[in-house]
Amino acid sequence: MGSRRVFSGIQPTADSFHLGNYLGAVRQWVDLQETRDAIYCVVDLHAITVPYDPAALRRRTRVAAAQLIAAGLDPERCILFVQSQAPEHAELNWVLGCITGFGEANRMTQFKDKSARGGADQASVGLFTYPVLQAADILLYQADEVPVGEDQRQHLELSRTLAQRFNHRFGETFTVPAPYILPTVAKITDLQDPASKMSKSSSSPQGIIDLLDEPDAIRRKINRAVTDAESVVRADEVAKPGVTNLLRIYSALSGQKIEEISAAYGDSGYGKFKKDLGELVVGTFAPIRERTAKILGDPAALDAVLLDGGRRAREIAGGTMAVVRDRCGLPPAA
Ligand code: TYM
């Protein structure tokens, strides 16, 4: 102990994570287990802020946890659990919601984007207060750092504000968390629409590479990725956003610098570059896919791992909540 604590979460809203989740978040989670006191969470309470099917949620929560373990999270070296198994998250959410301004919550751009999609009147109050629950997740564990992609920066800013506000009003209670965002992988973009981030809610599945995609689907999607007419493999954010995105993915998976990669392929066209990139992604994802299937073959064992993680998480979260109750003038839990 004594090492810095990291906390992060991921939603079980799809049947597979995608390459953006993997490079922007999950890979850092795996690395940080080695040097930090790490706690990771499948945030099912966040997933129910939009209309959903309970059977699909149950399945996706297990698939999410299985993918995380298959990608390298080791329940011996981190705490991995399911958010709703620790009811302290919902409890602190309420307390923090009471010190969050309506206008402040209303400025969250993800809420604006998501609610605009289904019509603002249809959006749930849960979707509106989603970032407050996220702050509760982080603050319960006194996390120093939160490894995420660029799209979570505003939510983390709110977490910091709420920690500081609570500390100021009720006395020093929460660690103020810092974002841990790696610029090179913070925003992986859609292969068909390089101006948009790769996202579960993308309009075309061709633009997203899923962690659990069949190897041939991965090769095909990369082969058809939008590029440009120049046929020179070089990074240029403005003129060549598609190729630049592919270079970032290549660099993250191979460990080679972008300059080295563009020097190696030069102006020989995109064919060989895309073919090699496809093999790099398949080489990384295929073993994860196989391990995920194996883990899902024994759901009782997986549930036991998660239950154990939930218990360990609750020991920390319960300690924080006892202090929070006291600071707020609430009696101890019965
Ligand atoms: P979620 O489930 O949408 O995404 C999980 C993680 O993947 C990152 N990410 C990306 N990174 C790079 N490029 C992309 N195209 C890309 N798409 C997604 C996200 O930034 C995220 O790190 N609100 C969070 C879940 C959450 C959470 C938390 C995170 C709930 N509580 C507490 C941290 C701490 C979310 O919706 O992530």
Residues whose N, C-alpha, C, O or C-beta is under 5 A from the ligand:
A	BS01	TYM	F7 S8 G9 I10 Q11 G20 N21 G24 A25 V43 Q134 D137 I138 V146 P147 V148 G149 E150 D151 Q152 V185 A186 K187 I188 K197 M198
